[in-house]
Amino acid sequence: MEATVERTLDRHMVGFVTALRAAGLPVPVGSTLDFGRALAEVGADTHSGVYWSGRATLLTRPEDIAVYDEVFRLHWLGGIVDLGMTADPAPLTLLLDDAPGADEADDETDAERDVISVRYSRAEVLGARDFAQCTDDELAELYELIMRMRVGGARRPCRRRKPSARRGRPDLRRTVREALRTGGEPVRRRFTEAGERPRRLVLLLDVSGSMEPYARALVRFVHAAMVGRRDVEAFALGTRLTRLTRELSTRDPDAALAAAALAVTDWSGGTRLGEGLREFNDSWGVRGMARGATVVVLSDGWDRGDPEVMEEQMARLARVAHQVVWVNPLKASPGYEPLARGMSAALPHVDTFLEGHSLNSLKALAEAIDA
């Protein structure tokens, strides 16, 4: 019986989301899962539980509340769904802000009346939201969360060796030095092992017009990856190649983004990815910057240039880089296929192909960089 009710609920959850979209509401991809998680916490046995769970996770604009209310009334209260809902036993409050001190601030209010509360962190609620479908307020929150991210980095062996306790190559110098303290007898042998250093990270961000819904979030990720590190390089790819390493190296995100905006004269313009990659390879990449590095290209793959140039330059880049990661926000679209000429030419030379449309996808990118 319980399994039947769960299947019925799942079916009507999906139907409700479909009805909202049919009514013209921009319900983000992935919000159905957020809706389901909220219902799992609140329970689907009250009208208010279903109403507020959906309103908190499926709406992106305050002006859509009236349409949401009407669709909710028709779908859940119009005799379509019978899940054994009972009368509302208590008011329901959804608390969606996990800021420090939020619990204390609400204690006095909650004590005055019976309240069912469900807490979600903003990162959890907004994590799957597509940047292109977010409100200005949501984008502001997401930008702050992105700038708080800490992007690590893989390490690579280097020629410099480091002391080791019980393994590796014998360290004659340290062994003799220790022996001098014990009358010339080598009581304890010392060893060295191969040292490590951070692997260089190179980030190439497409700033063309087709990337406008995502570029402002992605440039914040680039800045987060650069903070406090000397082994990260950043470039903007548009109609020309612009090096942004110096502009984005400052810790102040507002100052860094302002400097980058001044440096990039072709923001939201056209794109010549193949030619930009050729300039990068000729001037920096193949000459040393990309050798043994993790190279990340953040682009939707739309290129006005010759796809043969793109394929040739990606092949050059792949030969010298440790790994090439391509981040394409359009990959998250249902039924996506890499049909853009630039994207299809580049893919054979890409080691990891990721989405880049949401906070969660950027967390996956950070993990790939650290691998």
LINJOFEN-V911218 format. One record per residue. N is the residue number from 0. RES is the residue in one small letter. SS is DSSP state (H for helix, E for strand, L for the rest). Layout:
[[N,RES,SS] [N,RES,SS]]
//
This chain:
[[0,m,L] [1,e,H] [2,a,H] [3,t,H] [4,v,H] [5,e,H] [6,r,H] [7,t,H] [8,l,H] [9,d,H] [10,r,H] [11,h,H] [12,m,H] [13,v,H] [14,g,H] [15,f,H] [16,v,H] [17,t,H] [18,a,H] [19,l,H] [20,r,H] [21,a,H] [22,a,L] [23,g,L] [24,l,L] [25,p,L] [26,v,L] [27,p,L] [28,v,L] [29,g,L] [30,s,H] [31,t,H] [32,l,H] [33,d,H] [34,f,H] [35,g,H] [36,r,H] [37,a,H] [38,l,H] [39,a,H] [40,e,H] [41,v,H] [42,g,L] [43,a,L] [44,d,L] [45,t,E] [46,h,H] [47,s,H] [48,g,H] [49,v,H] [50,y,H] [51,w,H] [52,s,H] [53,g,H] [54,r,H] [55,a,H] [56,t,H] [57,l,H] [58,l,L] [59,t,L] [60,r,L] [61,p,H] [62,e,H] [63,d,H] [64,i,H] [65,a,H] [66,v,H] [67,y,H] [68,d,H] [69,e,H] [70,v,H] [71,f,H] [72,r,H] [73,l,H] [74,h,H] [75,w,H] [76,l,L] [77,g,L] [78,g,L] [79,i,L] [80,v,L] [81,d,L] [82,l,L] [83,g,L] [84,m,L] [85,t,E] [86,a,L] [87,d,L] [88,p,L] [89,a,L] [90,p,E] [91,l,E] [92,t,E] [93,l,E] [94,l,E] [95,l,L] [96,d,L] [97,d,L] [98,a,L] [99,p,L] [100,g,L] [101,a,H] [102,d,H] [103,e,H] [104,a,H] [105,d,H] [106,d,H] [107,e,H] [108,t,H] [109,d,H] [110,a,H] [111,e,L] [112,r,L] [113,d,L] [114,v,E] [115,i,E] [116,s,E] [117,v,E] [118,r,E] [119,y,L] [120,s,L] [121,r,H] [122,a,H] [123,e,H] [124,v,H] [125,l,H] [126,g,L] [127,a,L] [128,r,L] [129,d,L] [130,f,H] [131,a,H] [132,q,H] [133,c,L] [134,t,L] [135,d,H] [136,d,H] [137,e,H] [138,l,H] [139,a,H] [140,e,H] [141,l,H] [142,y,H] [143,e,H] [144,l,H] [145,i,H] [146,m,H] [147,r,H] [148,m,L] [149,r,L] [150,v,L] [151,g,L] [152,g,L] [153,a,L] [154,r,E] [155,r,E] [156,p,E] [157,c,E] [158,r,E] [159,r,E] [160,r,E] [161,k,E] [162,p,E] [163,s,E] [164,a,L] [165,r,L] [166,r,L] [167,g,L] [168,r,E] [169,p,E] [170,d,L] [171,l,H] [172,r,H] [173,r,H] [174,t,H] [175,v,H] [176,r,H] [177,e,H] [178,a,H] [179,l,H] [180,r,L] [181,t,L] [182,g,L] [183,g,L] [184,e,L] [185,p,L] [186,v,L] [187,r,L] [188,r,L] [189,r,L] [190,f,E] [191,t,E] [192,e,E] [193,a,E] [194,g,E] [195,e,E] [196,r,E] [197,p,E] [198,r,L] [199,r,L] [200,l,E] [201,v,E] [202,l,E] [203,l,E] [204,l,E] [205,d,E] [206,v,L] [207,s,E] [208,g,H] [209,s,H] [210,m,H] [211,e,H] [212,p,H] [213,y,H] [214,a,H] [215,r,H] [216,a,H] [217,l,H] [218,v,H] [219,r,H] [220,f,H] [221,v,H] [222,h,H] [223,a,H] [224,a,H] [225,m,H] [226,v,L] [227,g,L] [228,r,L] [229,r,L] [230,d,L] [231,v,E] [232,e,E] [233,a,E] [234,f,E] [235,a,E] [236,l,E] [237,g,L] [238,t,L] [239,r,L] [240,l,E] [241,t,E] [242,r,E] [243,l,L] [244,t,H] [245,r,H] [246,e,H] [247,l,H] [248,s,L] [249,t,L] [250,r,L] [251,d,L] [252,p,H] [253,d,H] [254,a,H] [255,a,H] [256,l,H] [257,a,H] [258,a,H] [259,a,H] [260,a,H] [261,l,H] [262,a,H] [263,v,L] [264,t,L] [265,d,L] [266,w,L] [267,s,L] [268,g,E] [269,g,L] [270,t,L] [271,r,L] [272,l,H] [273,g,H] [274,e,H] [275,g,H] [276,l,H] [277,r,H] [278,e,H] [279,f,H] [280,n,H] [281,d,H] [282,s,H] [283,w,H] [284,g,H] [285,v,H] [286,r,H] [287,g,H] [288,m,H] [289,a,L] [290,r,L] [291,g,L] [292,a,L] [293,t,E] [294,v,E] [295,v,E] [296,v,E] [297,l,E] [298,s,L] [299,d,L] [300,g,L] [301,w,L] [302,d,L] [303,r,L] [304,g,L] [305,d,L] [306,p,H] [307,e,H] [308,v,H] [309,m,H] [310,e,H] [311,e,H] [312,q,H] [313,m,H] [314,a,H] [315,r,H] [316,l,H] [317,a,H] [318,r,H] [319,v,H] [320,a,L] [321,h,L] [322,q,E] [323,v,E] [324,v,E] [325,w,E] [326,v,E] [327,n,L] [328,p,H] [329,l,H] [330,k,H] [331,a,H] [332,s,L] [333,p,L] [334,g,L] [335,y,L] [336,e,L] [337,p,L] [338,l,L] [339,a,L] [340,r,H] [341,g,H] [342,m,H] [343,s,H] [344,a,H] [345,a,H] [346,l,H] [347,p,L] [348,h,L] [349,v,L] [350,d,L] [351,t,E] [352,f,E] [353,l,E] [354,e,L] [355,g,L] [356,h,L] [357,s,L] [358,l,H] [359,n,H] [360,s,H] [361,l,H] [362,k,H] [363,a,H] [364,l,H] [365,a,H] [366,e,H] [367,a,H] [368,i,H] [369,d,H] [370,a,L]]
//
